[in-house]
Amino acid sequence: MKMTPNPLAVLVAAEGRKPSLGVSTKGRIVGTLTKIDPKSRKVTLQFSDGATEAFKVRDDIDLAKRKAGEKVVIQLTEAMAIKMEKP
């Protein structure tokens, strides 16, 4: 699976606040639908390297309009936050 990344966002706590850090990035992936499960709202995609992976689909996407064999582009957002606290 090859993800085309978009710019990375980094947030750091303001001066005088407890140390914390947030990082997020978005990317796009192109794949072919191999399986659609409307009940669980999951689809399985196959990528150009032959790998497959299942993804949960948002409620606003109409899966009835999709069919196996169709190429789709999905956008993924990955985020991580770290907050320092006293033990």
ABEGO torsion letter per residue (X at the ends): XBBBBBBBBBBBBBBGBBBBBBBBBBBBBBBBBABBBAAAGBBBBBBAAGBBBBBBBBAABBAAABBBGBBBBBBBBBBBBBBBBBX
